[in-house]
Structures are given as structure tokens and as C-alpha cells.
């Protein structure tokens, strides 16, 4: 992709931004970037800081996507409020801002159901964020005078839906964490490094209560008030007071600024925090990166549970499979117009005077789905690799698989679609799946085969079987007997 083309795509995305995300620390930004499907750098002209953004795409519930502007601010509510205000000025169509990153946890060892631990996630509930350093102070009493702003209603609804989904075993954020495994320090620290000390006796260790709602090695999600102030808190007695007086489950330094900035602009907010310490003398950086990653992963899950308001996205009705977090390709249109088009036009690849025209059809939860139109198999194969080089120029191929799915197409009819599933490794180390719909290689519209409807499955299977036997030049091929799918696992193989 040329610089000019990338700039055009970024400019088109900038006009579609509806969600803002603000982070305070570099590791928080890096974790959030790992959650995006695509990322473009964007900046505004002017003086001073606060003009640079990362534009990202995240999947939305039921298909489509959220276009997000990610901003790096700094520590403290004042800076966060200023950065949030700039974001809302630069992107006036933004409906809500999420403040995502790390925080200190407020443990409750005597009540397992409220006991927040390192690596957990706390999301601001209906009571929002409490600015605990906005006080009226007299000789005898200190009174918090802040008026908490309620979070964005649709984001809170998405949080509640995720709570309900989790009861059925669906916890998409656990899978999203894997997207950031290439980041330094992203691995979850050992449980032995989750040490809680007594508030009144700072050298006495407190045992964590048995919690049957926990899954070993995974974050537990809490929803509740978050205390926010321009204070780097390392005082457990004060921390416990925030729990007693306000029900706080986390303590941080930027959420109140974002809440005020969004309130003044008439839009919503949500604060998502990964817990990295207990606000005590043991405060260190051991859990920072993992806490940033789980916060980013949950942020992606929240937006993935919310329907997109992006009018540029044409989505299909949500199917039962999509509701269970299956990729939304279960609803598939046979129309050749794109469901999603990055360049707003098809990309063409010419081989021996034949033209393979293909358009990206859909961005789903974890992969690209691309429809290929080709007269012959070699042309289509060349088109696949050209598309990958065009969109992911620094990637390398990891595996290649033939898969098929029975999908719902026009008029609610059923049709079996064949995909050439290619897994690639991006330059940052993250792996990504690209599925090419290759049905046109064999169906009656653009195929040189006779009676394609009768022999399509057999001919595709033979094609891959030939490769397995060496006729196609591929090594390492094998058949998965239970599903009838064929796998080509040689990373160096060219079809």
C-alpha cells in the first residue's frame, strides 16, 4: 500500500470516528493498539500537543465495526480532561470516550465476592467515578463534594450483556488477551506474586479468600464505583476508607477528568481498569503490562457487544451463531457489492490477460473474509497472494487450509461456501486469519468445469488431495478425517 493510499484510507476513517479511547501511559496505548484490527496514524495541524491519534477498527455486535480514535494523554485528571476535550473537538461525532488502563485495586479479603485482586478488571458502574480529592475541608471533617457523572447508557448496557453472556461461559476478553502476547511483559505474572499486606500491619501478609467465581489464570470482572484523584496512592488505610465510604473497587488518576470533559460536551464515558497493585508499599511495575492488556481486552469486548452506529457499514441480521460470538460471516450476501470496502473500490490483479477482481466483503471478529472472482484456479490463487501482499506487505504465511461452511445467503436459502483459509504472521508477531471465498473457482458463473453444482466438493477435495500427494508441489499436507478439511502446513509453500 502506497503512502497516498494509506493516507486516503485514514482520511476516510477519520470521518467515521464515533468512539474515543484515552490512555495515560505508553504501555496502555500499546495494549489497546494490539486489540485493533487495523491501525492508521492520524494528526491535526496546529501548535502544542494533543494533535496525534491512532485510528483503529474494532468489530461491532452483529456485524459492522466501530471506528475508534485512540489518544495518549498523561497522568492526572487535569491532563485527561484536556485531552478528552481535544478529542471531542477534533472528532465532533464521537458518542462516548472510554478511559482504559491500569489502576490500584481495593481488596476486601473478608468478603470473597467483593475481593478485587491483581490482574482483575474493574469497570465503572452506574455510580460512575468519584473524585475523592474534590473536598470541603474543615478543622474537624473532610467532606467529598464531587458529583459523580453516570457512564454512557449504551456502554453500560454492553457491560451488563457481557455479564449475562459470562453466565453461559462466553468470556471474549479472555481470547482477546492473546492478541497482545507479543508485547514485552504481557504474560500474566505467577500467582505467588499477588501479595496482599495488612492495612494496619504493613509487614503482615493477608491470605486471599477462596472465591468460587474465579477461574485460575483469568481476570475476574467487577463493576462498581471507581475512586479518582490527582493522588498517587500508596496508603492502604486511605484506600480502605474509600471502600467503606464510597464502595470503591479501584483507585486511579484520570477517570474523573474524562467524566467531566464528556459531561460538558453532552456525550458519554466509561472507565475500564486493569488492577496492577493494592495502593500499598508493595506498589511496583510487575503487573503493569498484564493489567493494561486485560483492560484493553475488556474494552474490545465491550465495544464488540455494542451495535455500531456507523452508517457506512452495511450489516446483515444477527444470526444465532453470531450471537454466540461466531464470526458474522454466517450471514453472507451473494451480491458482488462490498459489505465493507477499505478503498471503496475493488482491487484487480492481472495474470496472462485474465483479470481476477476481488473485493473485501467483511471485517469479522478475528479475520478478513474476501470474495474472489476468477475464471481459473491459478488466477484466483495469484489474486489471493496479491491481496495479502497489498494489505499486509510485511506478513509471512503460516498455514493454509480448505474449509467449507453452510451459510445463509439471499432469500434465506442455504448454500455451501468454500474458503481458502490462510493464516499469516504480521511484522509485530501477531497472527491473523484471512479467508478467501473461492466458490467462484468452481461454480457455474465463472468456472471451466462442467456440472459444477454436482461435482464442486469432489473437485476441490481432489485439488487438495493432489497437493498432498505432491502433484501440487506442496509438502506437509494432511487431511482432517473428522471434518473432511485439508490442511497445507508448509509456510514456504506457494500454491
Beta strands, then each sheet from edge to edge (+ up, - down):
strand 1: 19-23
strand 2: 38-43
strand 3: 52-59
strand 4: 65-72
strand 5: 96-105
strand 6: 121-131
strand 7: 135-137
strand 8: 142-144
strand 9: 196-197
strand 10: 205-206
strand 11: 221-228
strand 12: 250-252
strand 13: 268-277
strand 14: 347-351
strand 15: 354-363
strand 16: 367-373
strand 17: 396-408
strand 18: 414-425
strand 19: 431-437
strand 20: 477-480
strand 21: 485-488
sheet 1: 2+ 3- 4+ 1+ 5+ 12- 11- 6- 13+
sheet 2: 7+ 8-
sheet 3: 9+ 10-
sheet 4: 14+ 15- 16+ 19+ 18- 17+ 21- 20+
end
